[in-house]
Amino acid sequence: MPKKWFLRIVSVYTLGLVFVTVILNKLFFKNYFPHPLALDLQFFLLVLVCSIVLISFVYFLVTRENFFIPRIIEKLEVLQELLFALNHREKIYISFLAGFSEEFFFRGLLQPLWGITIASVIFGALHFVTFGYFLLATAIGYYLGAVFHYSGNIFIPMMVHSIYNVFAFNLLAGIYSSDREDTPNNSLKKDN
């Protein structure tokens, strides 16, 4: 898929998700945006700490030999060329659009309606790549739901999710870059 079309699809999907969430929030909660936003020092500290915890957890899983991470990386390999085609600004754009829209929907709409567990399982199911990734995404969804529940500020899980997405993009790019460097053709080119 050409990069231009991918960026358009991501934009339409995420903005559509926001639109649907706003309408459903008005329907169920009588308010378009029923959750408070607070941008103070505590907000920035919580975003920093929660992001570090999530990124450390995922990095720990990826750097350990376990049963599901290699399978996830193998399944996501179809996105490898697209990943390398995106520049840093485009990766950040996608990361923040997805982080904000998905948290607005899952934490801002589904979690108040159905609870943290159901919202997290639906989040995991919609990120299904392998069963292992479903479990990982469900755990991440539960974590982000707990962050929202604890803080009461929807903007915190939005920022944490977005920062995690930037990390995940760069982690995948790093994994695929090292795989490219390990191939015999690339090692011959580097020697010349």
C-alpha positions as CSV (number, residue, x, y, z in Angstrom):
1,M,0.0,0.0,0.0
2,P,1.4,3.4,-0.9
3,K,2.4,5.6,2.1
4,K,0.1,8.4,1.0
5,W,-3.0,6.1,1.1
6,F,-2.0,4.6,4.4
7,L,-1.7,8.0,6.0
8,R,-5.1,9.0,4.6
9,I,-6.7,5.7,5.8
10,V,-5.3,6.2,9.3
11,S,-6.5,9.8,9.4
12,V,-10.0,9.0,8.3
13,Y,-10.2,6.0,10.7
14,T,-9.0,7.9,13.7
15,L,-11.1,11.1,13.0
16,G,-14.1,8.9,12.4
17,L,-13.5,7.1,15.7
18,V,-13.4,10.5,17.4
19,F,-16.6,11.6,15.7
20,V,-18.5,8.4,16.6
21,T,-17.2,8.7,20.2
22,V,-18.4,12.3,20.5
23,I,-21.9,11.4,19.2
24,L,-22.2,8.4,21.5
25,N,-20.9,10.4,24.5
26,K,-23.6,12.9,23.8
27,L,-26.2,10.1,23.6
28,F,-25.1,8.2,26.7
29,F,-23.6,10.9,28.9
30,K,-25.4,14.0,27.6
31,N,-22.1,15.7,27.0
32,Y,-19.8,15.6,24.0
33,F,-16.7,15.3,26.1
34,P,-17.7,14.2,29.6
35,H,-14.2,13.7,31.1
36,P,-12.2,16.4,32.8
37,L,-8.9,17.6,31.3
38,A,-6.2,19.0,33.7
39,L,-2.8,20.0,32.4
40,D,-0.8,20.7,35.5
41,L,2.5,19.4,37.0
42,Q,0.8,16.3,38.3
43,F,-0.5,15.5,34.8
44,F,3.0,15.7,33.3
45,L,4.5,13.6,36.1
46,L,1.9,11.0,35.7
47,V,2.3,10.9,32.0
48,L,6.1,10.5,32.4
49,V,5.9,7.8,35.1
50,C,3.1,5.8,33.4
51,S,4.9,5.9,30.1
52,I,8.1,4.7,31.6
53,V,6.4,1.8,33.3
54,L,4.6,0.7,30.1
55,I,7.6,1.1,27.9
56,S,9.8,-0.7,30.3
57,F,7.3,-3.6,30.6
58,V,7.1,-4.0,26.8
59,Y,10.8,-3.6,26.3
60,F,11.4,-6.3,29.0
61,L,9.1,-8.7,27.1
62,V,10.7,-8.0,23.7
63,T,14.3,-8.5,25.0
64,R,13.5,-11.8,26.6
65,E,13.2,-15.1,24.8
66,N,9.5,-15.9,25.2
67,F,6.9,-17.8,23.3
68,F,4.8,-14.9,21.7
69,I,7.0,-11.9,20.9
70,P,8.9,-13.6,18.0
71,R,5.5,-14.6,16.5
72,I,4.2,-11.1,16.8
73,I,7.3,-9.6,15.1
74,E,6.9,-12.2,12.4
75,K,3.3,-11.3,11.8
76,L,3.9,-7.6,11.7
77,E,6.7,-8.1,9.1
78,V,4.2,-7.4,6.4
79,L,4.3,-3.7,7.6
80,Q,8.1,-3.6,7.4
81,E,8.4,-1.7,4.1
82,L,5.7,0.8,5.1
83,L,7.4,1.3,8.4
84,F,10.6,2.2,6.7
85,A,8.8,4.5,4.2
86,L,7.4,6.7,7.1
87,N,9.5,9.5,8.3
88,H,9.7,10.4,12.0
89,R,7.1,13.2,11.7
90,E,4.6,10.7,10.1
91,K,5.2,8.1,12.8
92,I,4.6,10.7,15.5
93,Y,1.4,11.9,13.6
94,I,0.0,8.3,13.4
95,S,1.1,7.6,17.0
96,F,-0.8,10.6,18.5
97,L,-3.8,10.3,16.3
98,A,-4.2,6.6,17.2
99,G,-3.4,7.2,20.9
100,F,-5.9,10.0,21.3
101,S,-8.7,8.5,19.3
102,E,-8.5,5.0,20.7
103,E,-8.3,6.2,24.3
104,F,-11.2,8.6,23.8
105,F,-13.2,5.6,22.5
106,F,-12.0,2.8,24.8
107,R,-11.4,4.7,28.1
108,G,-13.7,7.7,27.5
109,L,-16.7,5.8,26.2
110,L,-16.6,2.0,26.6
111,Q,-14.9,1.9,30.1
112,P,-17.6,4.1,31.8
113,L,-20.3,2.1,30.1
114,W,-19.1,-1.5,30.5
115,G,-16.1,-1.4,32.9
116,I,-12.4,-1.6,32.6
117,T,-12.2,-5.4,31.9
118,I,-14.7,-5.4,29.0
119,A,-13.2,-2.3,27.4
120,S,-9.7,-3.8,27.7
121,V,-10.7,-7.1,26.1
122,I,-12.4,-5.3,23.2
123,F,-9.2,-3.2,22.9
124,G,-7.1,-6.4,22.8
125,A,-9.5,-8.0,20.3
126,L,-9.3,-5.0,17.9
127,H,-5.5,-5.2,18.1
128,F,-5.4,-8.9,17.4
129,V,-2.4,-10.0,15.3
130,T,-1.7,-13.2,17.2
131,F,-3.1,-14.6,20.4
132,G,0.0,-13.4,22.2
133,Y,-0.5,-9.9,20.9
134,F,-4.2,-10.0,21.9
135,L,-3.0,-10.8,25.5
136,L,-0.4,-8.1,25.4
137,A,-2.9,-5.5,24.0
138,T,-5.5,-6.5,26.5
139,A,-3.0,-6.1,29.4
140,I,-1.9,-2.7,28.0
141,G,-5.6,-1.7,27.7
142,Y,-6.2,-2.7,31.3
143,Y,-3.2,-0.7,32.3
144,L,-4.4,2.4,30.4
145,G,-7.8,1.8,31.9
146,A,-6.3,1.7,35.4
147,V,-4.4,4.9,34.7
148,F,-7.7,6.6,33.6
149,H,-9.5,5.3,36.6
150,Y,-6.8,6.4,39.0
151,S,-6.3,9.8,37.5
152,G,-9.8,10.7,36.3
153,N,-8.1,12.6,33.5
154,I,-8.7,11.1,30.0
155,F,-5.8,13.1,28.7
156,I,-3.2,11.0,30.7
157,P,-3.9,7.6,29.0
158,M,-4.2,9.4,25.7
159,M,-0.6,10.8,26.1
160,V,0.7,7.5,27.5
161,H,-0.8,5.5,24.6
162,S,0.6,8.0,22.1
163,I,4.1,8.0,23.6
164,Y,4.0,4.2,23.7
165,N,3.0,4.1,20.0
166,V,6.1,6.2,19.1
167,F,8.2,3.8,21.1
168,A,6.6,0.8,19.5
169,F,7.2,2.2,16.0
170,N,10.8,2.8,16.7
171,L,11.3,-0.5,18.4
172,L,9.9,-2.4,15.4
173,A,12.0,-0.3,13.1
174,G,15.0,-1.1,15.1
175,I,14.2,-4.9,15.1
176,Y,13.6,-4.9,11.4
177,S,16.8,-2.8,10.8
178,S,18.9,-5.2,12.7
179,D,17.3,-8.1,10.7
180,R,18.2,-6.3,7.5
181,E,21.8,-5.8,8.6
182,D,22.1,-9.5,9.4
183,T,21.2,-10.7,5.9
184,P,24.1,-11.9,3.8
185,N,23.4,-9.4,1.0
186,N,23.6,-6.4,3.4
187,S,26.7,-7.6,5.1
188,L,28.5,-7.9,1.7
189,K,27.4,-4.3,0.8
190,K,28.7,-3.0,4.1
191,D,32.2,-4.5,3.6
192,N,32.7,-2.9,0.2
